[in-house]
């Protein structure tokens, strides 16, 4: 599907874009990938990594600016929407800015993609959009709803929208692993709560899920990758075995455990070997055979959360991942 196509990635200079772009160039050899983002310095740094590859284009712009999106989408076949204001405390203290990017930006992109005849759009979501308690999660839940409903809003147009949802991306810039690694020599690691758990997913797995969504989507599906959980105290012990762990309390808007599928979603959720799929609860799409395919409906009340997960990451598996990726942790 993506082979010989033109793909635009919003927020393309972020952690996801740095992984998605080289993997997609290698696997699908697209005609062009357009990196759409608002930070010129990040684009300049990224362009140096792909110097000489004429399949890459860089486009300065903001999803808040609908006119700029219209220009950037000219001739594009597929879009990956990765742009977001996503740091939880930042969103709590800058709520207007978070809403402008995560909700208004989603609306702008949906309108522009329909009008420009884009074939397919996959939007990146987060565990925090499931039963949200913070503003970031609430804006991403609203964004998810917008992209799902966009398939109906498109009317007779052919543009289709779906969402992928996953949790803590291991080693990404600003995440817990590089943070702990940066301060472990101090001998003390801050733990917000000893009970805290998180899902663990690599960027490569996130890219695979986006590829699968493009191949599988009819429109309106939310794809959730099956991934292992880990306690933050265990993660800290692997990163810095000799360091003391100091409990500092939960930060504003922070959850003890991540949740990607809530009990209310269970009525329209289907299980597959490597992922779950939440189908839309509109237009009777939740019972659509072409969307269900070979999925098995989960039990009523099913919840997919990091504390009740059946799969857990062992210490040695995390250590092996750190050893393999030590040179790249925290850089993208």
C-alpha positions, 0 to 999 in steps of 0.5 A: 500500500505504501510502496511508491506512495507519497506520505506526510508525517505531522510532527515528523521530527519527533521520536516516532518520525525518527524511527518511522522514516528510515524503516519505511524508506527501507521497507516500502521505498515510497516515492516521497516522505514529507516531514511536516513540523514547526521546529526548523532546527530539528528539521535541519538536524534531521535533514543531515541524517538523510542527506542525499536521499531525494525521497525526503522533503521538509515542510515547516508548518503547524497543524494549527494552521489549516492553510499551511496544511492544505499546501503541504498535503498537495499530492499526498496519498497517506498521512501519519499524524504524530504532532501533539503537545504531550508532556503531562505537566506541560499540558496541565499548566498550559491547557489552552496551548494543548487544546489548540494543538491536540484538538484544533489541530486534529480538526484542521487535519481532518478537514484538509485531508478530506478536501485534498483527497488523502487515501488514508490517515493513521493518528497516533494516540496514547494510553492516557486517552483511555479513561483520562484524568489529565488534560493531555489524555482528555485532548487525545480522547477528543482527538481519537473521537474526531478521527473515528467520526471523520469517516462519517464526516467525510461523507461521499469522500474516500478518505479513511481515518484510524487510530493507533494507541500505545503506551510508554515508548522505551528510550524516547526523548524525555521518557523515564529510561533516559531520565534515570540513566542521566541521573543514576550517578547521583545515587538516588532515583525519584520514584513517584509511587512504589506501586506504579506500572507502565506498558513498555513498547519499542519505537519499532513496534510502534511503527509496525502497528502503524503499518498494520493499521494502513493495511487493515483499516476500513475506517474508524478502528483504534488499534492497541498493541499487545505489549508487556508491563513493568513496575517502575521500581523494577525498571529503576533497579535495572537502570541503576542497581546501586542507586537508592529509590526515593518516593516523591509522590505522584505528579499533577495529572499522573496515573498509577497505572496505564490503561489502553482499553477501558471496560466501556470499550469492551463491548466493541473490542476484538482480540487478535494474535498481536493486538486488540481493535476497538471498533467505532460505536457509531453507525453500527460499525461495531458489528461490521464484518469487514472491520471485525475480520477474524477477531474474537470479541473480548469478554464484557468488562475487559480492561487492558491495563498495565497492572493487570496485564498478563505479560510482564517484561523481565529484568534481563529483557530490559537490560538486553534492550538497553545494551542493544540500544544504548547509543540511541537512548534519549536522542530522539 
